[in-house]
Amino acid sequence: MINTVMNKTWATSAAFQQMAPFKQQLLLNFIEQTGLAIYVQWVKAGRKEELATVIAYARALMEGGVKQFLELDE
């Protein structure tokens, strides 16, 4: 399933296609492992947070880094 999503998103990105293979794999590994870790944490915590909130936090971290994440609830 992860490969299907990645192929439908990143495979169509011109910027991604111009990256060296090592850099492509590094990016994909980061996205996959970070997303999975956030999901596992949410499940272990009893799924108490709204899924939309978890997704917003994950997107902020992955797209904008720690600075954007910290600015979410200001």
N, C-alpha and C positions, 0 to 999 in steps of 0.2 A: 504494500500500500504506500509506504513512504517513497519508494522508487517511482511509483506512478505519479504521485503529487510532484515530486522533484522534476520528473521529465516533462510534466505539463507546465511547470512554472519556469524553472531555471533553464531548461533546455531551449526555451524560446527567447531567452535574453541575449541580445547582441553583446552586451558587456561581458556576460558570463562566457560566451563562446570565444571571446578574445583572450581570456585568461589562460595562463599555462595550466596544464593538467594538474600539477601539484596544488596550485592555488584553487582551482575548481574543487578538488577533493577536500581541501582544508575548509573551504566555505560550507560545502555540503555537510561535512562531519560536524561542524560547529552548529549549524541549524538543526540537524537531526538530534544530536545529543542534548543540546540545550532545551529544545522543545520536549523531548522525552523526559528529561530531568524535572522540568516544571510540572508536567503532567503527573509524574510519579509522586512528587511532593504534594500536589493537590489531592490526589487519591489518598495518600497516607494521612493527610490532615482531615480526612472525612468529608471532602468535597463541600466544605462549609461556605467557601467563597463562591460567589456567582461565577459561572463559567465565563461570562462576558468580561468580568473584571480580570480573571486569570489571563484571558487572551490579551486584554489591553496591556497588562503588565509584561507579558512575554514579548509582545510586539515592541513595546517601548524599549525593553532591554536589548532585543535583537536588532532593532532598526536604529535606535538612537543612543544606545549605551546607557551607562549608569546615570549620566547627567539628565537625560530625558526621563528615565524611570523615576528619579527623585523629584522631578518637577510635576509628576502626575497629580498628586494630591495637594498641591499648594493652593 
